[in-house]
Amino acid sequence: MIKLEDLTKLFKQKNSQSFHAVDHINLTVPAGEMCVLLGPSGCGKTTTLKMINRLITPTSGRILINDEDTTNMDTVSLRRKIGYVIQQIGLFPNMTIEENITIVPRMLGWNKKACHERACELMSMVALEPKHFLKRYPRELSGGQQQRIGVIRALAADPPVLLMDEPFGAVDPINRKAIQNEFQEMQRTLNKTVILVSHDVDEALKLGDRIAVFRKGKIIQCATPDELLAKPANEFVASFVGQDRTLKRLLLVQAGDVTDMQETLTVRRSTPMKAAFNIMDDNDMRSIIVVNDDEKPLGFIKRREAREIVGICGDFTHPITITAKAEENLRVVLSKLYEHNMVWMPIVDEEGRYSGEISQDYIASYLSSGRTRRELAVK
């Protein structure tokens, strides 16, 4: 866990007056979470990050890692706990990629075999084939590939804390999205405590478990991405996250998040239409999905038709024209609903099994409710 207590940094200006680059901030980042420091240029984000890494000395306040005050640690001990990634990457041009990745483990006395295995493991995490890249030099790699190496180099000695200063800012949009996705997957596996500086709202919403919005050296609001969009603290936060913040919330909710909260009611091809009608009538459903023995959707039955028809569901099933996947977000689902002129859509899991449905009405209700997925847990 990282805790900042009343952290302050004063800088002297040319006229000998002082100004607060960071002004008495308090922040707690639980172990295994990623916190994004978000805000405009010059608001104190990078200064805060550099104080945690002791590249800048605080004027006052405390920085604690796992409840240990870092002022009591020597610099070497502190930096063994911290990986650091910057926008400029800073790979050593005369070292191979393997030598770049393993520079810190080698300084810590790891043997050659352990270093090589660690480099191969990390390269695989960012979809770079070790045997094709480890013996190359930075100049032989693209900008996106170099940025990937910069990220995994910071992880080489397995530090519990990772600090990242605009780590993807210099990469083109396509590569940036790919690297962000790879980093998210790595974080799910490695479970590091991460503080990431960004001025990109979409990046913060995508990557952060919590977001601390800075303005003039102060934290204006610290919240989950969903809460930040649903309940901005003031006009500055609302303006910074964007006028389309309501629609941005759809990016944060996966279809599976919704269907997991539903009771999934289905029928089989052999189910009598009267039985299907009774299920729909009892549960106020306009339709019900027909599934096969593998729980995969075959089509649906309409309640108003089932009321009068005698027979089995298999003979009166309407085809399903489109489905959405559980891992797709509500923005994708809504786009599909509009594209196909549908009011609801079945959701399927990775195996293609029916897991529930999502309607335009549900999405509208979610957006207008102002409810959030979860509150921040700060211990």
C-alpha positions in Angstrom: 0.0 0.0 0.0 1.1 3.5 -0.8 0.0 6.4 1.5 0.7 10.1 1.0 0.1 12.2 4.2 0.0 16.0 3.9 2.6 15.8 1.1 3.8 19.2 0.0 6.4 20.6 -2.3 7.4 24.3 -2.4 9.5 25.7 -5.3 11.2 29.1 -5.3 10.5 31.3 -8.2 12.9 33.9 -9.7 11.4 36.7 -7.7 12.2 34.7 -4.5 8.5 34.0 -3.9 7.5 30.4 -3.3 4.6 28.5 -4.9 3.0 25.1 -4.0 3.7 22.6 -6.8 2.1 20.1 -4.5 -0.1 21.4 -1.8 -0.8 19.2 1.3 -2.2 16.2 -0.6 -3.4 13.0 1.0 -3.8 9.8 -1.0 -4.1 6.1 -0.2 -3.5 3.4 -2.9 -4.3 -0.1 -1.6 -2.0 -2.9 -2.5 -2.6 -4.3 -6.0 -4.6 -1.3 -7.3 -3.7 1.2 -10.0 -4.2 4.9 -9.3 -4.1 7.4 -12.1 -3.0 10.9 -11.3 -5.0 12.9 -13.8 -5.0 16.6 -14.6 -3.7 19.4 -16.9 -0.1 20.2 -17.4 1.6 21.8 -14.4 -0.9 20.6 -11.8 1.6 18.7 -9.7 1.1 15.1 -11.0 4.7 14.4 -12.0 6.2 16.2 -9.0 4.1 13.9 -6.7 5.4 10.9 -8.6 9.0 12.0 -8.3 8.7 12.6 -4.6 7.5 9.0 -4.1 10.7 7.9 -5.9 12.8 10.4 -4.1 13.9 12.1 -7.3 12.5 15.2 -5.7 12.7 15.8 -1.9 9.3 16.8 -0.3 9.1 20.1 1.6 6.9 18.4 4.2 4.6 15.5 4.7 5.2 11.8 4.7 5.3 8.9 2.1 4.6 5.4 3.4 5.0 2.1 1.6 3.4 -0.7 3.5 3.2 1.6 6.5 7.0 2.2 6.5 8.0 5.9 6.2 10.3 6.1 3.2 12.4 8.8 4.8 13.8 6.0 7.0 14.9 4.0 4.0 18.2 4.5 2.1 17.8 5.3 -1.6 18.9 1.9 -2.8 16.4 0.0 -0.5 13.6 2.3 -1.6 14.3 1.9 -5.3 14.4 -1.8 -5.0 10.7 -1.6 -4.1 9.9 0.7 -7.0 9.9 0.2 -10.8 9.9 3.4 -12.8 8.6 4.0 -16.4 8.8 7.4 -18.2 7.6 8.6 -21.6 11.1 8.9 -23.0 11.8 5.2 -22.3 15.5 5.7 -21.8 16.8 2.4 -23.2 20.6 2.1 -23.3 21.5 2.2 -27.0 24.7 0.1 -26.7 23.0 -2.7 -24.7 21.0 -5.5 -26.2 17.3 -5.7 -25.3 18.1 -8.6 -22.9 20.8 -6.5 -21.2 18.4 -3.5 -21.0 15.6 -5.6 -19.4 17.9 -7.3 -16.9 20.1 -4.3 -15.8 18.5 -4.0 -12.3 18.4 -7.8 -11.6 22.1 -8.0 -12.6 22.9 -5.1 -10.3 21.1 -7.0 -7.5 23.3 -10.1 -8.1 20.9 -12.4 -10.1 22.8 -15.1 -12.0 22.8 -15.2 -15.8 20.2 -18.0 -16.0 17.7 -16.3 -13.8 18.1 -13.1 -15.7 17.5 -14.8 -19.0 14.5 -16.6 -17.8 13.0 -13.4 -16.4 13.6 -11.6 -19.6 11.9 -14.3 -21.6 8.9 -14.4 -19.2 8.4 -10.6 -19.5 8.9 -10.5 -23.3 6.1 -13.1 -23.7 3.8 -11.0 -21.6 4.0 -8.2 -24.2 3.8 -10.5 -27.2 7.4 -10.1 -28.3 9.1 -13.4 -29.2 12.2 -13.6 -27.0 14.4 -15.5 -29.5 13.7 -12.8 -32.1 14.2 -9.7 -30.0 16.5 -10.3 -27.0 19.7 -10.1 -28.9 18.7 -7.0 -30.9 19.5 -3.4 -30.0 17.0 -0.6 -29.3 17.6 1.1 -32.7 16.3 -2.1 -34.4 12.9 -1.9 -32.7 9.9 0.3 -33.5 8.8 3.0 -31.1 5.9 0.8 -29.8 8.3 -2.1 -29.3 10.7 0.1 -27.4 7.9 1.3 -25.2 7.0 -2.2 -24.3 10.6 -2.9 -23.3 10.6 0.2 -21.1 7.5 -1.1 -19.2 8.8 -4.7 -18.7 12.3 -3.4 -17.7 10.7 -1.7 -14.7 9.2 -5.0 -13.7 12.3 -7.1 -14.1 13.3 -7.2 -10.5 9.7 -7.8 -9.5 9.2 -4.6 -7.4 5.9 -4.4 -5.5 5.4 -0.8 -6.6 5.4 0.6 -10.1 5.5 4.3 -10.9 4.6 5.4 -14.5 4.9 8.9 -15.9 2.9 9.3 -19.2 4.3 5.9 -20.2 2.3 5.6 -23.4 2.2 9.3 -24.4 4.8 9.2 -27.2 3.2 6.1 -28.9 0.8 6.4 -31.9 -2.9 5.7 -31.1 -3.0 2.1 -32.5 0.2 1.0 -30.6 -1.0 2.9 -27.5 -4.2 0.9 -27.3 -2.4 -2.4 -27.9 0.2 -1.6 -25.1 -2.5 -0.5 -22.7 -4.4 -3.7 -23.3 -1.2 -5.7 -22.7 -0.4 -3.8 -19.6 -3.9 -4.4 -18.3 -3.4 -8.2 -18.8 0.0 -8.0 -17.1 -1.5 -6.1 -14.1 -4.2 -8.8 -13.7 -1.4 -11.4 -13.4 1.2 -9.4 -11.5 -1.1 -7.4 -9.2 1.4 -4.6 -8.6 0.5 -1.4 -6.8 0.7 1.2 -9.6 0.6 5.0 -9.7 0.4 6.3 -13.2 0.5 9.9 -14.4 -1.7 10.9 -17.3 -3.5 13.9 -18.8 -5.5 11.5 -21.1 -9.0 11.1 -19.6 -9.8 8.0 -21.7 -6.5 6.3 -20.6 -7.3 7.1 -17.0 -10.8 5.6 -17.2 -9.5 2.5 -18.9 -6.6 1.7 -16.7 -7.4 3.2 -13.2 -9.0 1.4 -10.3 -9.1 4.9 -8.9 -8.4 8.3 -10.3 -7.0 11.3 -8.4 -7.9 14.6 -10.3 -5.3 17.3 -9.7 -5.6 21.1 -10.0 -3.0 23.6 -9.0 -1.2 21.2 -6.7 -4.3 19.9 -5.0 -6.4 16.7 -5.3 -9.8 17.9 -6.2 -11.5 14.4 -6.3 -10.3 10.8 -5.9 -12.9 8.2 -7.0 -13.4 5.1 -9.1 -13.8 5.9 -12.8 -17.5 5.2 -12.7 -18.1 7.4 -9.7 -15.9 10.2 -11.2 -18.2 10.2 -14.3 -21.4 9.8 -12.4 -20.7 12.3 -9.6 -18.0 14.8 -10.5 -17.1 16.9 -7.5 -17.3 20.2 -9.2 -17.5 22.0 -12.5 -13.7 21.7 -13.1 -13.8 17.9 -12.8 -17.0 17.7 -14.9 -15.4 19.8 -17.6 -12.1 18.0 -17.5 -13.6 14.5 -17.9 -15.8 15.8 -20.8 -19.3 16.7 -21.6 -19.9 13.2 -22.9 -19.1 11.7 -19.5 -22.5 10.0 -19.3 -21.8 8.0 -22.4 -18.2 7.3 -21.3 -19.7 5.4 -18.4 -20.9 2.8 -20.8 -17.2 1.9 -21.5 -16.7 0.9 -17.9 -19.5 -1.7 -17.7 -19.2 -5.1 -19.4 -22.3 -6.9 -20.6 -21.3 -9.7 -18.3 -21.5 -7.4 -15.3 -25.2 -6.9 -16.0 -26.1 -10.4 -16.8 -24.4 -11.7 -13.7 -27.0 -9.9 -11.7 -29.9 -11.5 -13.6 -31.8 -14.6 -13.0 -31.4 -16.5 -16.3 -34.7 -18.0 -17.5 -34.8 -20.1 -20.6 -36.8 -22.9 -22.3 -36.0 -25.8 -24.6 -37.2 -26.6 -28.1 -39.4 -29.4 -26.4 -40.9 -27.0 -23.9 -44.7 -26.6 -24.4 -45.8 -23.1 -25.5 -48.2 -22.9 -22.5 -45.3 -23.6 -20.1 -43.2 -20.9 -21.8 -46.1 -18.5 -21.6 -46.5 -19.2 -17.8 -42.8 -18.5 -17.2 -43.0 -15.2 -19.1 -46.2 -14.2 -17.5 -45.0 -14.9 -14.0 -41.8 -12.9 -14.5 -43.3 -10.1 -16.6 -41.1 -11.0 -19.6 -42.0 -10.0 -23.2 -40.0 -12.9 -24.6 -37.9 -15.9 -23.6 -34.8 -17.5 -25.1 -34.9 -21.0 -26.4 -31.6 -22.8 -25.8 -30.1 -26.2 -26.8 -28.6 -28.8 -24.5 -25.4 -26.8 -24.4 -27.3 -23.7 -23.2 -26.5 -21.9 -26.5 -29.4 -19.7 -27.8 -31.4 -20.9 -30.7 -34.0 -18.2 -30.9 -36.8 -16.7 -28.8 -40.5 -17.0 -28.1 -42.8 -14.0 -27.8 -45.2 -13.9 -24.9 -48.2 -12.5 -26.9 -47.9 -15.3 -29.3 -47.4 -18.0 -26.7 -50.7 -17.1 -25.0 -52.8 -18.6 -27.8 -50.6 -21.2 -29.5 -50.7 -24.9 -28.7 -47.5 -26.8 -29.5 -43.8 -26.8 -28.5 -41.4 -23.9 -28.5 -39.2 -25.5 -31.3 -41.9 -25.0 -33.8 -42.5 -21.3 -33.1 -39.0 -20.0 -32.4 -38.0 -16.6 -33.9 -34.4 -16.5 -35.0 -31.7 -14.4 -33.2 -30.0 -12.1 -35.7 -27.2 -10.8 -33.4 -25.7 -11.4 -30.0 -23.2 -9.6 -27.9 -20.3 -11.1 -25.8 -20.1 -10.9 -22.1 -16.7 -9.1 -22.3 -18.0 -6.4 -24.5 -18.9 -3.1 -22.9 -22.3 -1.5 -22.8 -21.2 1.1 -25.4 -20.6 -1.7 -27.9 -23.9 -3.4 -27.0 -25.8 -0.1 -27.5 -24.2 0.5 -30.9 -25.3 -3.0 -31.9 -28.8 -2.4 -30.7 -29.1 0.8 -32.8 -27.3 -0.7 -35.8 -29.8 -3.6 -36.0 -32.8 -1.6 -34.8 -33.4 -3.8 -31.8 -34.6 -3.0 -28.3 -32.9 -5.9 -26.5 -30.1 -8.3 -27.2 -29.0 -11.8 -25.9 -25.5 -11.9 -24.3 -23.4 -15.0 -24.6 -20.2 -16.1 -22.7 -16.9 -17.2 -24.1 -18.3 -20.6 -25.0 -21.4 -19.1 -26.7 -23.8 -20.1 -23.9 -26.7 -17.7 -23.1 -26.1 -15.7 -20.0 -28.8 -13.0 -20.1 -30.0 -10.0 -22.0 -29.5 -6.3 -22.2 -32.1 -3.8 -23.4 -32.1 -0.1 -24.4 -34.3 0.5 -21.4 -31.8 -1.0 -19.0 -29.0 1.1 -20.4 -31.0 4.3 -20.2 -32.0 3.4 -16.6 -28.4 2.7 -15.6 -27.2 6.0 -17.0 -30.0 8.1 -15.5 -29.8 6.4 -12.0 -26.4 7.9 -11.1 -25.6 4.7 -9.3 -22.0 3.5 -9.4 -20.5 0.0 -9.5 -18.6 0.3 -6.3 -17.3 2.8 -3.8 -13.6 3.2 -3.1 -12.3 1.0 -0.3 -9.6 2.9 1.6 -8.2 1.3 4.8 
